[in-house]
């Protein structure tokens, strides 16, 4: 029997339910359209800090220890995260703790007290989180790449952690205002996966959602990237050259699900495995790299296709040329039947393995519900992939991956790969 995802609406909130009677676990994901992309360009990081503070005390759990004690008593694992687009609260717990699990989520999401005596401590925690992140060269390279691809003033440059100086300035009133701006029914979606009794769950969801203010809808504009050029050298004191060749094209909303699957097939053939064209050429034949490949991402303002490799300064130019040559070949030389069938089989099987545990199922379903407003079951995705013809891969790569490449490198010395 094909997996079934039921979509319901309670108080206008879209809810995806996926029942698994063979386990005794429930996984809940509550997502809001909120995050650093929505914050002003001069000051951001408040949403992430607010996410920390709502765990520091609620009406029924006045301090964090009381909350943690209750979670431990009922084996409730609960966490939250903030990205550019999503403020997410997650929890998993035994089926027998369904009521208690929702009590925890309800308290954190709808009844935080933002205790003033915890502000200074949590500001220090977030500042250390900031230091940990930006002390890593790869993270600094990522930051430089985003600014180069989208422009310094684009909201895509707003990493969730924000600016420590701004976070340090936030008062209790500021955090409460940020909370009110973010936690709203009109920006909310919920996913529940696991073994649950439907009538009981619906009652808990109805009660929980009723406590969330309706608010007003919040959407991000499709702001076009303002790339700075076609070559970036990001200097780091390291004995290697990291190459990232990027192509920007249409945003996710303008690319059909079928076309996204075609682009994923092409990326897998090109650089998605040890048997891919890039890996076999750059490592297997030439021995220039330890790792290399390709990836495609579908974003709010633009989708991105990347050719990536890590090599030496002396081999950087050849590696770059081979990456671009592999892409040219994908567009202009017929894909063999064996390559195509292997890639399609892998994509279909990996679609099924995305439903191998309640946690991965929840991740997949909640993401689709949040970004697309619907959930396509894996068997339907497989049926869709099976309609794809190999000639369509070259056609779509010519259509979408056609702009001038933007070559970005991280190295101690400029390898001059313009």
Secondary structure, DSSP 4 states (H G I P E B T S, - for coil): -----EEEEETTEEEEEEE-TT-SEEEEEEEEE-SGGGS-SSS--HHHHHHHHTTS-BSSS-SHHHHHHHHHHTT-EEEEEE-SSEEEEEEEEEGGGHHHHHHHHHHHHH-B---GGGHHHHHHHHHHHHHHHHTSHHHHHHHHHHHHHH-TTSGGG--TT--HHHHHH--HHHHHHHHHHH--GGGEEEEEEES--HHHHHHHHHHHHHTS----------PPP----SEEEEE-S-SSEEEEEEEEE--GGGS-HHHHHHHHHHHHHHHSSTTSHHHIIIIIIS---S-EEEEEE--SS-EEEEEEEEE-TTTHHHHHHHHHHHHHHHHHSPPPHHHHHHHHHHHHHHHHHTTSSHHHHHHHHHHHHHHHSS---HHHHHHHHTT--THHHHHHHHHHS-SPPEEEEEESS-----
